[in-house]
Amino acid sequence: MKISDEELLRMIWHNQLLLATEAVLCEYVGERVGLVNIQANFWMRAAIRVPLSQIGKLNAPICDQQLLYRLHELARQQRIVIDRYRRSFYIDSHTAREAVRCAWEFYFRAGIPDGYDADNRCMRTATVPYLNALKSSCQRHVMQRFGDISLQSLKAA
């Protein structure tokens, strides 16, 4: 089956958005959760990267070998970035960073804390019994806001 570059980019974009909504969270023992520091470049990049081990989640109607070839072609065209060291790929754009910030702010407004608690020498966390429902709401929110944007607007950051 054939798939166009735009269709493949759309699949990558949607998967990247879904991963970003979970990557801004840091889950701890005891059902405690906190937010990562997205001001740090490391966490921002970690939130937008799609591991190569998860290419099956793209649900592309082509085999994995063909998909890897197509990913390399998109990277050659500078439409995506392949991070060989971290074995991942992503669309690196200002819009991707906005989507991560949007997810982070969604969780922050829902009461999930961020930052380091110097008094207790640990990260600030909260117990969130409805975490799965909150994740689903965040995914819907981010997909509604960023899911249908023009792929042409995803220029490199």
MARVOTI-307824 format. One record per residue: residue in three letters; chain; z, x, y of N, C-alpha, C in turn. Coordinates in steps of 0.2 Angstrom, whole numbers, plus 5000, padded with zeros to 4 digits. Layout:
N
type mol n_zz n_xx n_yy ca_zz ca_xx ca_yy c_zz c_xx c_yy
ALA A Z X Y Z X Y Z X Y .
...
END
This chain:
157
type mol n_zz n_xx n_yy ca_zz ca_xx ca_yy c_zz c_xx c_yy
MET A 5000 5004 4994 5000 5000 5000 5000 5004 5006 .
LYS A 4997 5002 5011 4996 5006 5018 5001 5004 5023 .
ILE A 5003 5008 5027 5008 5007 5032 5006 5011 5038 .
SER A 5006 5008 5044 5004 5011 5050 5010 5015 5053 .
ASP A 5008 5020 5057 5014 5024 5060 5018 5020 5064 .
GLU A 5016 5015 5067 5020 5010 5071 5025 5006 5067 .
GLU A 5022 5004 5061 5027 5000 5057 5032 5005 5054 .
LEU A 5030 5011 5052 5035 5016 5050 5040 5018 5055 .
LEU A 5038 5019 5061 5043 5020 5067 5047 5014 5068 .
ARG A 5045 5008 5067 5049 5002 5068 5055 5002 5063 .
MET A 5053 5004 5057 5058 5004 5051 5063 5009 5052 .
ILE A 5061 5015 5055 5065 5021 5056 5070 5019 5062 .
TRP A 5067 5015 5067 5071 5013 5073 5077 5008 5071 .
HIS A 5075 5003 5067 5080 4998 5065 5085 5001 5061 .
ASN A 5083 5006 5056 5088 5009 5052 5093 5014 5056 .
GLN A 5090 5017 5061 5094 5021 5065 5099 5017 5069 .
LEU A 5097 5011 5072 5101 5007 5075 5107 5005 5071 .
LEU A 5106 5003 5065 5111 5000 5060 5116 5006 5059 .
LEU A 5113 5012 5058 5118 5018 5056 5122 5020 5062 .
ALA A 5119 5019 5068 5123 5021 5074 5129 5016 5075 .
THR A 5128 5010 5073 5134 5005 5074 5140 5007 5070 .
GLU A 5139 5011 5064 5144 5013 5060 5146 5020 5062 .
ALA A 5142 5024 5064 5143 5031 5066 5148 5032 5071 .
VAL A 5149 5028 5076 5153 5028 5081 5161 5027 5079 .
LEU A 5162 5025 5073 5168 5023 5071 5171 5029 5066 .
CYS A 5177 5030 5066 5180 5035 5062 5186 5031 5058 .
GLU A 5185 5031 5052 5189 5027 5048 5194 5031 5044 .
TYR A 5201 5029 5045 5206 5033 5042 5210 5030 5036 .
VAL A 5214 5033 5033 5218 5030 5028 5222 5025 5030 .
GLY A 5223 5020 5026 5227 5014 5028 5224 5009 5033 .
GLU A 5217 5008 5032 5213 5004 5036 5214 5005 5043 .
ARG A 5215 5011 5045 5215 5012 5053 5208 5015 5055 .
VAL A 5207 5013 5061 5200 5015 5063 5201 5017 5071 .
GLY A 5196 5022 5073 5196 5024 5079 5189 5026 5081 .
LEU A 5188 5027 5088 5181 5029 5090 5180 5036 5091 .
VAL A 5174 5039 5089 5173 5046 5090 5171 5047 5098 .
ASN A 5171 5053 5100 5170 5055 5106 5162 5056 5107 .
ILE A 5159 5051 5110 5152 5051 5111 5150 5055 5117 .
GLN A 5155 5058 5121 5153 5062 5126 5151 5069 5123 .
ALA A 5154 5071 5117 5152 5077 5114 5145 5076 5111 .
ASN A 5141 5081 5112 5134 5081 5110 5134 5080 5102 .
PHE A 5138 5084 5099 5138 5083 5091 5139 5076 5089 .
TRP A 5143 5072 5091 5144 5066 5089 5139 5061 5091 .
MET A 5136 5062 5097 5130 5058 5099 5124 5059 5094 .
ARG A 5123 5066 5093 5117 5067 5088 5119 5065 5081 .
ALA A 5125 5065 5079 5127 5063 5072 5126 5055 5072 .
ALA A 5127 5052 5077 5126 5044 5077 5119 5042 5077 .
ILE A 5114 5046 5079 5107 5044 5079 5103 5047 5073 .
ARG A 5106 5051 5069 5103 5055 5063 5103 5050 5057 .
VAL A 5097 5050 5054 5096 5047 5047 5096 5052 5042 .
PRO A 5100 5052 5037 5100 5057 5032 5094 5056 5028 .
LEU A 5091 5062 5026 5085 5061 5021 5087 5058 5015 .
SER A 5093 5058 5013 5095 5055 5006 5095 5048 5007 .
GLN A 5094 5045 5013 5094 5038 5014 5087 5035 5015 .
ILE A 5082 5039 5014 5075 5036 5015 5073 5030 5012 .
GLY A 5077 5029 5006 5076 5023 5002 5078 5017 5006 .
LYS A 5082 5017 5011 5085 5012 5015 5080 5009 5020 .
LEU A 5075 5013 5021 5069 5011 5026 5065 5005 5023 .
ASN A 5065 5005 5016 5062 4999 5013 5054 5000 5014 .
ALA A 5052 5006 5015 5045 5007 5016 5041 5005 5010 .
PRO A 5035 5002 5010 5032 5000 5004 5027 5006 5001 .
ILE A 5030 5012 5002 5026 5018 4999 5031 5022 4996 .
CYS A 5029 5027 4991 5034 5031 4987 5037 5036 4992 .
ASP A 5042 5039 4989 5046 5043 4993 5043 5050 4995 .
GLN A 5038 5052 4991 5034 5058 4992 5030 5057 4998 .
GLN A 5026 5051 4998 5022 5049 5003 5026 5048 5010 .
LEU A 5032 5045 5009 5036 5044 5015 5038 5051 5018 .
LEU A 5040 5055 5014 5042 5062 5017 5036 5065 5020 .
TYR A 5030 5065 5017 5024 5067 5020 5023 5064 5027 .
ARG A 5023 5057 5027 5022 5054 5034 5028 5055 5039 .
LEU A 5034 5057 5037 5039 5059 5041 5037 5065 5045 .
HIS A 5035 5070 5040 5033 5077 5043 5027 5076 5048 .
GLU A 5022 5071 5047 5017 5070 5051 5019 5067 5058 .
LEU A 5024 5063 5058 5027 5060 5064 5030 5065 5068 .
ALA A 5034 5070 5064 5037 5075 5067 5032 5080 5071 .
ARG A 5026 5081 5067 5021 5086 5070 5018 5083 5076 .
GLN A 5018 5076 5076 5016 5072 5082 5021 5072 5088 .
GLN A 5027 5074 5086 5033 5074 5091 5035 5067 5092 .
ARG A 5034 5063 5087 5037 5056 5088 5044 5055 5085 .
ILE A 5046 5059 5080 5052 5060 5078 5054 5067 5077 .
VAL A 5061 5068 5076 5063 5075 5075 5066 5075 5068 .
ILE A 5064 5081 5065 5067 5082 5058 5072 5088 5059 .
ASP A 5078 5087 5057 5083 5092 5058 5084 5095 5051 .
ARG A 5081 5101 5049 5081 5104 5043 5088 5106 5041 .
TYR A 5091 5108 5046 5098 5111 5044 5103 5105 5042 .
ARG A 5102 5100 5045 5107 5094 5043 5103 5089 5038 .
ARG A 5097 5091 5036 5093 5087 5032 5093 5079 5034 .
SER A 5090 5078 5040 5090 5072 5043 5084 5071 5048 .
PHE A 5083 5065 5050 5077 5064 5055 5080 5058 5059 .
TYR A 5077 5058 5065 5078 5053 5070 5073 5053 5076 .
ILE A 5073 5047 5079 5070 5046 5085 5074 5048 5091 .
ASP A 5073 5054 5094 5077 5056 5099 5075 5054 5106 .
SER A 5078 5049 5109 5076 5046 5115 5082 5044 5119 .
HIS A 5081 5043 5125 5087 5040 5130 5089 5033 5127 .
THR A 5084 5029 5125 5086 5023 5122 5090 5023 5116 .
ALA A 5089 5028 5112 5093 5029 5106 5101 5031 5108 .
ARG A 5101 5035 5113 5108 5036 5116 5111 5030 5119 .
GLU A 5107 5026 5122 5110 5020 5125 5112 5015 5120 .
ALA A 5109 5015 5114 5111 5011 5109 5118 5013 5106 .
VAL A 5118 5019 5105 5125 5022 5103 5130 5020 5108 .
ARG A 5129 5021 5114 5134 5019 5119 5136 5012 5119 .
CYS A 5131 5008 5118 5132 5001 5117 5136 4999 5112 .
ALA A 5135 5002 5106 5139 5001 5100 5146 5003 5101 .
TRP A 5147 5009 5104 5154 5012 5106 5158 5007 5111 .
GLU A 5154 5005 5116 5157 5000 5121 5159 4993 5117 .
PHE A 5155 4991 5113 5156 4985 5109 5163 4985 5106 .
TYR A 5164 4991 5102 5170 4992 5098 5176 4993 5103 .
PHE A 5175 4996 5108 5180 4998 5113 5183 4991 5116 .
ARG A 5178 4987 5118 5180 4980 5121 5184 4976 5115 .
ALA A 5182 4977 5109 5185 4974 5104 5192 4976 5102 .
GLY A 5194 4982 5105 5201 4984 5105 5202 4990 5100 .
ILE A 5197 4993 5099 5197 5000 5095 5198 5005 5100 .
PRO A 5203 5009 5099 5205 5015 5104 5201 5021 5102 .
ASP A 5201 5025 5107 5197 5032 5107 5202 5037 5109 .
GLY A 5200 5043 5108 5203 5049 5111 5209 5051 5107 .
TYR A 5212 5057 5109 5218 5060 5106 5224 5058 5109 .
ASP A 5229 5057 5105 5236 5055 5107 5240 5062 5107 .
ALA A 5241 5065 5112 5244 5071 5113 5252 5071 5111 .
ASP A 5255 5065 5112 5262 5064 5111 5263 5064 5103 .
ASN A 5259 5061 5099 5260 5060 5092 5255 5065 5088 .
ARG A 5251 5069 5092 5247 5074 5089 5242 5071 5084 .
CYS A 5239 5066 5086 5234 5063 5081 5229 5059 5085 .
MET A 5224 5057 5082 5219 5052 5085 5222 5045 5086 .
ARG A 5220 5042 5092 5222 5035 5093 5218 5031 5088 .
THR A 5222 5026 5084 5219 5022 5080 5222 5015 5080 .
ALA A 5219 5010 5077 5221 5003 5076 5220 5001 5069 .
THR A 5224 4996 5067 5222 4993 5061 5218 4987 5063 .
VAL A 5212 4986 5059 5208 4981 5061 5206 4977 5054 .
PRO A 5210 4972 5053 5209 4968 5046 5202 4965 5045 .
TYR A 5198 4964 5051 5192 4960 5051 5186 4965 5052 .
LEU A 5187 4971 5050 5182 4977 5052 5175 4975 5050 .
ASN A 5174 4973 5044 5167 4971 5041 5164 4966 5046 .
ALA A 5168 4961 5048 5165 4956 5052 5163 4959 5059 .
LEU A 5168 4963 5061 5166 4966 5068 5160 4971 5067 .
LYS A 5159 4974 5062 5153 4979 5061 5147 4974 5061 .
SER A 5147 4969 5057 5141 4964 5057 5140 4961 5064 .
SER A 5145 4960 5068 5144 4957 5075 5141 4963 5079 .
CYS A 5143 4969 5078 5141 4974 5082 5133 4976 5080 .
GLN A 5132 4975 5074 5125 4976 5072 5120 4971 5075 .
ARG A 5122 4965 5075 5118 4960 5078 5118 4961 5085 .
HIS A 5123 4963 5089 5123 4964 5096 5118 4970 5098 .
VAL A 5118 4975 5094 5114 4981 5095 5107 4979 5094 .
MET A 5106 4976 5088 5099 4974 5086 5096 4969 5091 .
GLN A 5100 4964 5093 5097 4960 5098 5095 4963 5105 .
ARG A 5099 4968 5107 5098 4971 5113 5092 4977 5112 .
PHE A 5092 4980 5107 5087 4986 5106 5082 4985 5101 .
GLY A 5083 4980 5096 5078 4980 5090 5071 4979 5092 .
ASP A 5070 4975 5097 5063 4973 5098 5059 4977 5104 .
ILE A 5062 4983 5106 5059 4986 5112 5053 4989 5110 .
SER A 5049 4991 5115 5042 4994 5113 5043 5001 5111 .
LEU A 5039 5003 5106 5040 5010 5103 5038 5015 5108 .
GLN A 5033 5013 5112 5031 5018 5117 5037 5020 5122 .
SER A 5042 5016 5123 5047 5017 5127 5052 5022 5124 .
LEU A 5051 5024 5118 5055 5029 5114 5053 5036 5115 .
LYS A 5053 5038 5121 5050 5045 5123 5056 5049 5122 .
ALA A 5055 5055 5120 5060 5060 5119 5065 5061 5125 .
ALA A 5071 5062 5123 5076 5063 5128 5076 5070 5132 .
END
